[in-house]
Amino acid sequence: MKTNQIKLTLAAVLLLASLKAVHAQFTTGDLAVLQAGTGSGALSSASTALFINEFSSSVQNDLVQQITIPANGTGLTLSGTATSEGELALSTDGSILTFGGYAAASGVSGIASSTVTREIGVINGSGQFSAVANSTTNMQGNNIRGVVSDGQNFWISAPGGVFYQAQGSTTPVKIGTGNARVVNIFNGNLGYSTSSGTPHGIFQFSGTPSSTATATSLFGSPANASSLSSYDFAMNSAGNIVYVADDGTIAGIQKWELISGTWTLDYTLGVGTTSGARQLTVDWSGSNPIIFATTGETSANRLVELTDTGAVSGFTTLDTAAANTVFRGVDFVPVPEPSALALAGCGLAGLWGFQRRNRKS
């Protein structure tokens, strides 16, 4: 083989290797689950490493790949035992997954009560991680819990309220009060859950505000103040059905329905534990919604699937977290940008064509 052919073959191999390592393309329709902990030691209030696990949404126990989030102070970590942390959300434009965390290495004691920089991380459709915004002036001394995005802007849930932050900004803007757990955008409106104070439940702003605004209560207290412990939630496009992950007295996946102008709790779907569920996402495409949720056990919890066919709908365990690890947020994976796929194809095609021309010379 000629020297230049050897060089081209080596270049092709290196290109493929780099694409596999750097451009870990997600498969459309798969699930992404945020995992906290490596399994090497018991989870604690110290900062711990994070991973994005890609699971097939149609095959049980099918881990497609695991993406490691840097945990050396340039990436993100979370508390190992703060159950309210770790929401994972697909942006409304489908381009990125978002989550919040701490710009600290693993092993920092009492990370949630520290003054470590709070940071927003994103994963794109090629599996690449980036830290896009941070803060040293808000949320210090308490949890950063969830982040949702439209692809450019970010909204954060924290014990101190709901915050807005632009990409690249270091100063979150407080837009709403309340001990916010999970934040989401449905049908163009920003909403959040809370289980502290009066009232509590699910709240919604009009639109996606970037400055102080007032949220209204969709449902929750006072009627169910003693029994609700709301976490993640999902609303259909008609705006009349909401599923809520709950770990309180009514533990499991609650189905709420807007009937004659009043939100009513239809029923609660069990997930095999009295600790209920904390994070979920919903496939609304069929006649019966399919719910994917992470359960409420503090360690070695589960990723479950439920098809809502009524109050007695059962669940299937898709995967169980390893000992000393825990599944946190869950959502569908972002779609890789066509340009990334085209670039890979063009690069390989160019190498192949150049090599063929070289063989003729």
Residue pairs with C-beta under 8 A, 6 or more apart in sequence:
1 9
2 358
4 358
5 355
5 358
5 359
8 351
8 354
8 355
8 358
9 355
11 351
12 348
12 351
12 352
12 355
15 344
15 347
15 348
15 351
16 348
19 344
22 126
22 128
23 126
23 127
23 128
23 336
23 340
23 344
24 65
24 67
24 126
24 127
24 128
25 125
25 126
25 127
25 336
25 340
25 341
26 32
26 54
26 125
26 126
26 127
26 333
26 334
26 335
26 336
27 54
27 56
27 64
27 333
28 333
28 335
29 57
29 58
29 332
29 333
30 54
30 55
30 56
30 57
30 64
30 332
30 333
31 54
31 55
31 56
31 57
31 281
31 292
31 303
31 330
31 331
31 332
31 333
32 52
32 53
32 54
32 55
32 88
32 97
32 123
32 330
32 331
32 332
32 333
33 52
33 53
33 55
33 88
33 294
33 303
33 319
33 327
33 328
33 329
33 330
34 50
34 51
34 52
34 53
34 86
34 88
34 99
34 327
34 328
34 329
34 330
35 50
35 51
35 52
35 53
35 66
35 321
35 325
35 326
35 327
35 328
36 43
36 48
36 49
36 50
36 78
36 80
36 86
36 325
36 326
36 328
37 43
37 48
37 49
37 80
37 299
37 324
37 325
37 326
38 48
38 49
38 324
38 325
39 322
39 323
39 324
39 325
40 324
41 324
42 299
42 324
43 80
43 81
43 298
43 299
43 324
43 325
43 326
44 80
44 81
45 79
45 80
45 81
45 82
45 109
45 110
45 111
45 112
46 79
46 80
46 106
46 107
46 108
46 109
46 110
46 111
47 71
47 77
47 78
47 79
47 80
47 102
47 104
47 105
47 106
47 107
47 108
47 111
47 116
48 71
48 77
48 78
48 79
48 80
48 106
48 107
49 68
49 69
49 71
49 77
49 106
50 69
50 71
50 75
50 76
50 77
50 78
50 99
50 101
51 66
51 67
51 68
51 69
52 66
52 67
52 69
52 88
52 97
52 123
52 127
53 63
53 65
53 66
53 67
53 319
53 327
54 63
54 64
54 65
54 66
54 67
54 333
55 62
55 63
55 64
55 303
55 318
55 319
56 62
56 64
57 283
57 292
57 305
57 332
60 316
60 317
60 318
60 319
61 318
61 319
63 319
65 127
67 123
67 127
67 129
69 75
69 76
69 77
69 121
69 129
70 76
70 129
71 77
71 105
71 106
72 105
73 103
73 104
73 105
74 103
74 131
75 103
75 121
75 129
75 131
76 99
76 100
76 101
76 102
76 103
76 119
76 121
76 131
77 101
77 102
77 104
77 105
77 106
77 108
77 111
78 85
78 86
78 101
78 102
78 111
78 328
79 85
79 111
79 112
79 143
80 326
81 298
82 112
82 143
83 247
83 278
83 296
83 298
84 143
84 145
84 181
84 231
84 278
85 100
85 101
85 112
85 143
85 144
85 145
85 328
86 99
86 145
86 146
86 279
86 328
86 329
87 99
87 100
87 145
87 146
87 147
87 148
87 157
87 182
87 183
87 232
87 279
87 328
87 329
88 97
88 98
88 99
88 279
88 328
88 329
88 330
88 331
89 97
89 98
89 99
89 146
89 147
89 148
89 149
89 183
89 184
89 329
89 331
90 96
90 97
90 281
90 331
90 332
90 333
90 334
91 97
91 98
91 148
91 149
91 150
91 151
91 334
92 148
92 149
92 150
92 151
92 185
93 150
93 151
94 334
94 335
95 124
95 125
95 151
95 334
95 335
95 337
96 122
96 123
96 124
96 125
96 149
96 151
96 334
97 122
97 123
97 331
97 333
97 334
98 120
98 121
98 122
98 147
98 148
98 149
98 154
99 120
99 121
99 146
99 147
99 329
100 118
100 119
100 120
100 121
100 144
100 145
100 146
100 147
100 156
101 118
101 119
101 121
101 144
102 108
102 111
102 114
102 116
102 117
102 118
102 119
102 144
103 116
103 117
103 118
103 119
103 131
103 134
104 111
104 114
104 116
104 117
108 114
108 116
112 142
112 143
113 141
113 142
114 140
114 141
115 136
115 140
115 141
116 140
117 134
117 135
117 136
118 134
118 135
118 136
118 138
118 139
118 140
118 144
119 131
119 133
119 134
119 135
119 144
120 131
120 132
120 133
120 134
120 147
120 154
120 156
120 165
121 129
121 130
121 131
121 132
122 129
122 130
122 132
122 149
123 129
123 334
124 130
124 334
124 336
124 337
125 333
125 334
125 335
125 336
125 337
125 340
126 336
126 337
126 340
132 154
132 167
132 168
133 154
133 165
133 166
133 167
133 168
133 169
133 170
134 170
135 165
135 170
135 171
135 172
136 170
137 170
137 171
137 172
138 158
138 160
138 163
138 171
138 172
138 174
139 156
139 158
139 160
139 163
139 172
142 158
142 159
142 160
143 158
143 159
144 156
144 158
145 156
145 157
145 158
145 159
145 180
145 181
145 182
145 183
146 156
146 157
146 180
146 181
146 182
146 183
146 329
147 154
147 155
147 156
147 157
147 183
148 154
148 155
148 183
148 184
148 185
148 190
149 155
150 185
150 208
152 166
152 167
153 164
153 165
153 166
153 167
153 208
153 210
154 164
154 165
154 166
154 167
155 162
155 163
155 164
155 165
155 175
155 183
155 185
155 190
155 208
156 162
156 163
156 164
156 165
156 172
156 183
157 180
157 181
157 182
157 183
157 192
157 193
158 180
159 179
159 180
160 174
161 174
161 175
161 176
161 177
161 178
161 179
161 180
162 174
162 175
162 176
162 178
162 180
162 183
162 190
162 192
162 215
163 172
163 173
163 174
163 175
164 172
164 173
164 175
164 209
164 210
164 211
165 171
165 172
165 173
166 210
173 210
173 211
174 212
175 205
175 209
175 210
175 211
175 212
175 213
176 192
176 203
176 205
176 212
176 213
176 214
176 215
178 192
178 194
178 196
178 197
178 200
178 203
178 215
179 194
179 195
179 196
179 197
179 200
180 192
180 193
180 194
181 192
181 193
181 194
181 195
181 230
181 231
182 192
182 193
182 230
182 231
182 232
182 233
182 279
183 190
183 191
183 192
184 190
184 191
184 192
184 232
184 233
184 234
184 235
185 191
185 208
186 234
186 235
186 239
187 235
187 237
187 239
188 207
188 208
189 204
189 205
189 206
189 207
189 208
190 204
190 205
190 207
190 208
190 209
191 202
191 203
191 204
191 205
191 215
191 218
191 233
191 235
192 202
192 203
192 215
193 201
193 202
193 203
193 230
193 231
193 232
193 233
193 244
194 200
194 201
194 203
194 230
195 201
195 228
195 229
195 230
195 231
195 248
198 221
198 222
198 225
199 217
199 220
199 221
199 222
199 225
200 220
200 221
200 225
200 228
200 230
201 217
201 218
201 219
201 220
201 221
201 224
201 228
201 230
202 217
202 218
202 219
202 220
202 230
202 233
202 242
202 244
202 256
203 215
203 216
203 217
203 218
204 215
204 216
204 218
205 213
205 214
205 215
206 213
218 242
218 263
219 242
219 256
219 263
219 265
220 228
220 230
221 228
224 250
224 265
226 249
227 248
227 249
227 250
228 246
228 248
228 249
228 250
229 246
229 247
229 248
229 249
229 251
229 276
230 244
230 245
230 246
230 248
231 244
231 245
231 246
231 247
231 277
231 278
231 279
232 244
232 245
232 277
232 278
232 279
232 280
232 281
232 293
232 329
233 242
233 243
233 244
233 245
233 280
234 242
234 243
234 280
234 281
234 282
234 291
235 241
235 242
236 242
236 282
236 284
236 289
237 284
239 258
240 257
240 258
241 255
241 256
241 257
241 258
241 289
242 255
242 256
242 263
243 253
243 254
243 255
243 256
243 280
243 282
243 289
243 291
243 308
244 253
244 254
244 256
245 253
245 276
245 277
245 278
245 279
245 280
245 293
246 252
246 253
246 254
246 268
246 276
246 277
247 275
247 276
247 277
247 278
247 296
248 276
250 265
250 268
251 268
251 270
251 271
251 273
251 274
251 275
251 276
251 277
251 296
252 268
252 269
252 270
252 271
252 276
252 277
253 268
253 269
253 271
253 277
253 280
253 291
253 293
253 306
254 265
254 267
254 268
254 269
255 265
255 266
255 267
255 268
255 269
255 308
256 263
256 264
256 265
256 266
257 263
257 264
257 266
258 264
266 311
267 310
267 311
269 291
269 306
269 308
269 311
269 313
269 315
270 315
271 277
271 293
271 295
271 296
271 302
271 304
271 306
271 315
272 295
272 302
272 304
272 315
272 317
273 295
273 296
273 297
275 295
275 296
275 297
275 298
276 295
276 296
277 293
277 294
277 295
277 296
277 304
278 294
278 295
278 296
278 328
279 293
279 294
279 327
279 328
279 329
279 330
280 291
280 292
280 293
280 294
280 330
281 291
281 292
281 293
281 330
281 331
281 332
282 289
282 290
282 291
282 292
283 289
283 290
283 291
283 292
283 332
288 307
288 308
288 309
289 307
289 308
290 305
290 306
290 307
290 308
291 305
291 306
291 307
291 308
292 303
292 304
292 305
292 318
292 330
293 303
293 304
293 306
293 330
294 301
294 302
294 303
294 304
294 327
294 328
294 329
294 330
295 301
295 302
295 303
295 304
295 327
297 326
298 326
299 321
299 323
299 324
299 325
299 326
300 320
300 321
300 322
300 323
300 324
300 325
300 326
301 320
301 321
301 326
301 327
302 317
302 318
302 319
302 320
302 321
302 327
303 317
303 318
303 319
303 320
303 327
303 330
304 315
304 316
304 317
304 318
305 315
305 316
305 318
306 313
306 314
306 315
306 316
307 313
319 327
321 327
